[in-house]
Amino acid sequence: MSVSRISVVKFKSKEACDEMVESYTSNAPSEFPEAEQLLHIRIDDNTSIAVSLYKDKEAMERASAARDKRMGARKDQYESVETHVGEVKLNHKN
């Protein structure tokens, strides 16, 4: 079964969040080629959630360098970052 990484990022400003949303939606598919699925949800002006699904834990770990690079580039703009990893039990698509 697939594994998922969920990252909830609260930014210090709306502008910083705007910049990240633009960059992520434009670049994430090429930055994370092993991801089976990528979702991005903007929940308010300063907070976004990124959800990535991978075939297995090894594929997710191979994506860690790209994730670390992306996250490190904006670390001074974060108020908080919360990350969760777990096994996907349902991935329903119509």
Secondary structure, DSSP 8 states (H G I E B T S, - for coil): --EEEEEEEEESSHHHHHHHHHHHHHHHHHH-TTEEEEEEEEEETTEEEEEEEESSHHHHHHTHHHHHHHHHHTGGGEEEEEEEEEE-S-----
